[in-house]
Amino acid sequence: MRFQNKVALITAAGAGIGKATAEIMVREGATVIAVENREDRLDALAASLASQPGRVVPQCIDAMDEAQVREAVTQTIDEFGRIDILVNAVGGSTVIRKPNAAIDEMTMTDWQKVIDFNLKPTFCFMNAVIPHMKAQGSGKIVNLASIAGRGTNFESSSPYAVAKGGIIAMVRRLSFELGPHGIC
């Protein structure tokens, strides 16, 4: 029961790594604020974990919308008094028609969509959660990246590699910024 009595906010909790993380944490006693933009995924997650020691609190929002992110964080703090763990799992390259297009085949609009989809939700949630973690003197933040962030994966597009490389660099930088506040 590693997560007994912990409050975790997990983005993209309805599928992929976000869902797998939510399942593990709920099975080990956490209250998981499951952020997802699809109600059907949230319903399925909550139903599948209803008998577990922890619980799922669904939040159907657009993680790209800063106002919705801030409202979800505020509601969580108001209801539970804290956020112990933030897992930023929103990301990917399938937000554009041709996710693995070469740079000379990509439009600026598609480039920006991939960059925004991978970086904006991560920033928005950290920006909203970190002040609360600083006030409580502790917290854990997990930002999902990819081996593509090293720029050596031939299957990934350049904007995806750039975005995931940005996540990796941000995590390194934030260790200095947040470590003194008990946030890792």
N, C-alpha and C positions, 0 to 999 in steps of 0.2 A: 504494500500500500504506500508506494513512494509519494503519491500525490494526495494523500488523505488531507482534507481540510485546506487544500490549495485552490485558488481561483485562477484559471487559465483562460486567456482569450486567444482563440485560434482562428486565423483567417483561412478562407478556402476550405472550411471544415467539412464540406459535403462530398469531397472527392480527393483522390490521390493521397499525397503525403499528409495533407491537412486532416483528412478523414482518419487515416491510420493513427495519427498522433492523438486525435480526439478520442478514438476508441481505446487506446492504451491508457490515457489519462483517466477517463471515466471508469474503466475497469479497475483502476488503482486508486479510486476514491476522490478524484478531483471534481470540482464544479467547473464545467467547460462552457464558456460563452462561445458558441459555435457561430461564426460569422460566415455567411454564404449569400450569394445573390439569387439562389434558386430555392424557393420554398419546398419543392418536392424533395430535394436532397436533404434539407433540414428535417423534414418530417420523417424520412427514412432513417436518418441517423438517430434521431430521438427515439423512434420506435425500436430500433435494433439494440439500443443501450438502456432501455427502460428498467430492466431488472438488475442493472449493475450497481455497485456501491456508490459511485459518483452520480452526477446528473448532467444533462445537457440543457443549456438555456439557449434556445435558438434566437439568432439575430439576423433577419433577412434584410441585408443592406447592400448597397453598392460600395465596395471598398475603395473605389476610385473617387468617391464623393467625400470631400473633407468634412462637410457639415454632418453627414450621416455617420462618419467615423467618430467624430467628437461626441455626438449624441449617444452612440453605442457605448463609448468609454464612460461617459458621464452616468448613464443608466447603470452600468456595471458597478461603478464606484458607489453610487447611491444605494444600490441594493445589497452589495456584498462588502463594502468598505475598503476594498483593495483589489489589486490585480497582482498576483504573485508571478505569473508567467505570461509572456506574450510570444506567440508563435506566428510569424509572418510567412504564410505559405502561398499567398497569391503570386502567380507568375506563370510564365510560359510564352510560347511563340505562336500559338494557334489563333491569336486575335486578328491575324491577317490572312488573306487568301493563300499566299504562297510563303509559308513560314521559313523555308530554307533558301529563299531567293538570294542570288549573289548581289553584292552591293550595287553593281551597275544595272541590275534589273529591278531594284527596289525604289519605290517612290518615297519622298520625304514624309508623306502622310503615314505610310506603313512603318517606316523607321521610327517615327515618333510614337506610334501606337504601341510598338513592342517595348520601347524604352519606358514609356509612361506606365504600361501595364505591369512591368516588373519593378519599377522603382517608386511610383507614386503611393500605392497602398502601404508599402513598407515605411516610407517616410511619414505618411499621415498617422498611422497607428503608433509609431514610435514617438512622434511629436506630441500626440495626445496622451500616451500612457506614461512616458518618462517622468513628467512632473509629479505624478502620483507615486511612482516608484522611488523617486528621490525623497519625497515627503515621508514615506514609510521606511526609508533607509535600506531597502532591499528589492530585489527583483531579478528575474531571469528573462532574457530576450533571445529568441532563436529566429534568425533570419535565414531562410532557405536560399541557397545559391545553386550552383551547378558546376560541374567540371568545365562546362562551356565558358565559364568566367575566366579560365586560364588562357582562352584563345587558341586552344590546340585541338578542339573537336571539329572535325570536318563536316559533321552533320548539322551543326548549329549555324544560324545566320549571324552576321556581324552585329546587328543591334541586340540580339539576345546575348551574345558573348559580352558586349559592352555593358549591358544592364547587369548581368550576373557578376562581371568583374567589378562593377560599381558596388554591388552588395558586399562582395568580399572585402573591398577597400574600406567601405563604411564600417563594417564590423571591426576591422583592425583599429580604425580611428576611434570608434566609440569605446573600445576597451580602455583607452586612456582617459576619455572624457567621463565615462560612467563608473569605472572601477572605484574611484574614491567615494562614491555614493552607495556602494554595496550592490551595484547592479552589474551582472555579468551575462 
